[in-house]
């Protein structure tokens, strides 16, 4: 049973991403698969470090990073930090055909405050729409996204929204 507890922190990260973008409901019911070149688990300090081409999959959700560090307090994950060149994630949102994709050099998720922070060359993509900044902060509890100066970033925010296709008018009878 101990091995289940070791995977729980990564499961929390997947639930965060699933909740952030409205992933397929079935994703939560899928097993979590983790691959890494190495893992160091220090139960005394509550820190687990997964390194080397880390890949975490659950249903349509995929996270790739060079390093994922999970810090636990009182037996529960509290902080998940992913680092990479870049950290990437993707998922299939409910009712949509296009994948939601994102990347940053670093992501930090504080489970107590429910803040996800994407740091360094952060990009969110869905369909042809893009959202770019050096820092993007998503507050899950309040469903609020901040970027650029509003998120303590130093760069301007760049958003590109594609025009929506008009539905063809119904032919007269």
Residue, then its C-alpha position, 0 to 999 in steps of 0.5 A: x500500500x505504501x507505493x500508492x502514497x508515493x504516487x499521490x502527489x503526482x495525482x494531485x498535479x494531474x487533478x490540478x491541470x484537469x480542473x484548470x482546463x475542464x478535462x475529460x471527465x473520464x481522465x480522473x478515472x484513468x490510472x496514473x502512469x509515471x516514467x522518469x530516469x530516477x526518483x529520490x523519495x525522502x520520507x523524513x523530509x517529505x520531499x520526492x524528486x523525479x528527474x530525467x525526462x519525466x512523463x506523467x500521463x492520466x487519460x488525455x493529460x500528459x505532463x513532461x518535465x526535466x524535474x518534478x519536486x513534490x513537497x509534503x506536509x503532514x502526509x499530504x502534498x503541498x507544493x509541486x514544482x516542475x522544471x524543464x526546457x520547457x515543462x509541457x502539458x496537454x489535455x483534451x477538454x470536455x466537449x472540444x476537439x482541440x487539445x489545450x496545450x501549455x508550456x513554461x520553464x517552471x510551474x509551481x502549484x501550491x495546494x493550500x492557496x490553489x495557485x498555479x504559477x507558470x514562470x518563464x516563457x509561459x504559453x497557453x494554446x487552444x485551437x488558434x488562440x494563444x496567451x503568452x507572458x513571462x508569468x501567468x498565475x491561475x487562482x483555482x479557488x477564484x477562477x482568476x487568471x493574471x499575467x504580466x505585471x498583474x502577476x508580478x511579471x516583467x513582460x507584456x502579455x500577448x494574446x492572439x484570438x482567432x475569429x470564430x467561424x460563422x455558422x452558415x445560415x439555414x437555406x430557405x425552404 
